Amino acid sequence: MSDVDAEPRVRIDGVGKRYEGANGPVQALSSISFSVREGEFVCIVGPSGCGKTTLFRIIAGLEPPTSGSVYLDGDRVDGPGPDLGLVFQEYHLFPWHTVAGNVGFGLEQQGVADTERERRVRELLELVGLDGFADTYPRDLSGGMKQRVALARALAVDPGLLLMDEPFGAVDAQTKKMLQDELLDIWRETGKTILFVTHDVEEAVKLADRVVVMAKDPGRIRAVVDVDIERPRSRSDGTFSDTYQQLLALIEG
């Protein structure tokens, strides 16, 4: 079976979300459908209020859709599970655990033996550039280092899908660029499937194989754009600029 015909890693099928508001029902999402192939890096962008984070939470199994379904490797997602690795803008690290304790937390919950857990944690800390910080506590880390810990923790359980919700939104521009480059290196090394939510169009062009552009009122898909630019990508490249302007025009709609 060819890659084109293969079952996608994740499939979002007709997802809708409606809330009961003070003035009646509010349709937050309407008929969202797209898929992500194994090993693909897909970004979701759109204007504020278009439901990007709501969609993220539904894909992650953190809240149910009102209609439609999400499938991971053909199985319906009905709640959070070990095959979904989550990274948020807020680091959500346990302050009472060391770096190693945070990274190994999911493995410990799964009952992984101490020696195997320690080996896996060492590998991941080396992968994210934090070898030497295993015994450090989160309070002594910079924002960029905390996000590396969060990424290593998400990767520890070897998830089928890595979901990231504006993970670099809380760091300065220089750290953000460095984390983007490191994430691409990790993606190439691990072959993970990544679904990445961002409000930063330039970030989407730099990172993604494809970009899902959302519109609002209600939240829906306006377009899915292929980013056919050789990596590493530069903002000064004409094709990069053209794709950036195309996405911006779709968002401003």
TAUR-V279159 format. One record per helix or strand. SS is the DSSP state (alpha for helix, beta for strand). FROM is the first residue (numbers start at 1). TO is the last residue. If there is no record, write none. Layout:
ss	from	to
SS	FROM	TO
SS	FROM	TO
This chain:
ss	from	to
beta	10	21
beta	24	36
beta	41	46
alpha	52	59
beta	67	72
beta	75	76
beta	84	88
beta	98	98
alpha	99	103
alpha	105	109
alpha	114	127
beta	137	137
alpha	138	140
alpha	143	156
beta	161	165
alpha	173	190
beta	193	197
alpha	201	207
beta	210	215
beta	219	226
alpha	238	252
